[in-house]
Amino acid sequence: MAASHGPRRVAVVALGCRVNRSDAESLLAALGPGFAPAAQGEPADWVVVNACTVTSDAASATRKAVRRAGAEHPGARIVVAGCHESAEGEVLRRLPRVAAMVGAPAHAALPGFLERLAAGEAAPAALSRARASAPGFTAAPDARRGAARPVLKVQDGCDHGCAYCAVPAARGPSRSLPFLEALRRIAGVGAERPEVVLSGVHLGAYGRDLSPPSSLAALLRAAAGGRAVRRLRLSSVEPLEVPLEVLREEAAELLCRHLHLPLQSGSDGVLSAMGRPYRARAFAAVVEEVARSLPGLCLGADVMTGFPGESEEDHRRTLALVGSLPLSYLHVFPFSPRPGTRAALSPDRPPGPVASRRAGELRAFSQERWQGFLRAQVGRVLEVVVERAGPELASGTSSEFARVRFPPAGASRGDLVRVRVEGVGAGHCTGSVEGPRPGPPPSGGRT
């Protein structure tokens, strides 16, 4: 082991989505007394790699992360958690120093599982194949020790059957954090940090499985009414599940001026083949309604290229759709066949170079839109959460999701400051501090 005295040191590597980040922060917050988070650069006794299975590139990144963890933490034992398929899991299990595999739905059991492994018990094989049927959420992230903009998971799993996606098989069915518990955790993290990122594998499905049923809209209204946090950022929300009614209400003041919606394709034929529950016109209608409700909003979208059967005309339809909408950026990725999904063996997959060329065209469009969005911020005063603060330069994220760099002027990590934007760099804004955000912090106790 890397350390022979004191608590065993645990390092966590989170790959992929915000849900994995939330799981990683929750694990560190829930460690038992015999364990402690490893400091930056400190050798660890245990390394937990939170895997991602969205694409074949993500699976490759997981393998590389496991090998890198072994090199950076000599003597450490490695546990692979998060999303991984059974076939990929067998590959990972054979890598040097991998002590165990833990399926994503069993993530809540990880702290106790580490204690059992450390005591010499054998790893239960069932944990790597676990499928949760009940909530199973770990403790909320410890904001004082965690990120400046903590991620709080309130929903996990997915009941959709998109033809290309392996995540439902890896994470199990949709399940929600109980309503009052979700509010309590939002308030707990909000008492320590000005922004909470609300996340879920299928965030728009929040509350449907609860008794009585609830919704994401109800959770947002309650958080706003209880002044649980200064601002709340939503992670990706399905287009038809955006709580449009909340955007027209006073509760919208709580929300960051940023939404991310999965589009995947601008072709109705491709959307149908993917198993997506909307068509291009419906997506456009949601984007236009959101833009009307919240002027100046930063809108992002996921787009996939190279799906089986995608023609050049389908690609042109996607380019035309995104070009007609007030989108600020795209997250573009080529189709990656995942074992066990309907699309994995589908015929007529565009050749790799064709998919890469289409992805490149969409990424070039995204880069142009993003730089235009940043230029539009010049002259505005943005509210920025400070994520890094050095002696000469600080940086953070604005409500609009813009990365902003500025002289710190006394600002510390975790502060919410007002920054006047004076210029634009490559992918970021520059400016100077005008002062802290006015008004009292959230009460944290009225939920």
Protein Blocks (a to p, Z undefined) as FASTA:
>chain_A
ZZfghjdddddddehjfklmmmmmmmmmmpcfkbccddehiacfbdcddddfkbmmlmmm
mmmmmmmmmmmmghiacddehjddfklmmmmmmpghiabdcdfklmmmmmmmmmmmmnop
acdfklmmgccfbehiacdddfklmcfbdcddfbecjfbfcfkbcklmmnopaddddfkl
mmmmmmmmmmmpmbdcdddfblmlgoklpccdddfklmmmmmmmnopafbdcdddddfkl
ccfklmmmmklmmpccbddddfkpacfklmmmnopabdfklmmmmmmmmmmmmghiacdd
dddehiahiafklmmmmmmmmmmpccfbdcdddddddehiaklmpghiacfklmmmmmmm
mmmmmmmmmmmmmmmmgopacddddfbdcfkbccdddfkopacdddfklpaehiacdddd
fbdcehiacdddfbdcedjddeklmZZ
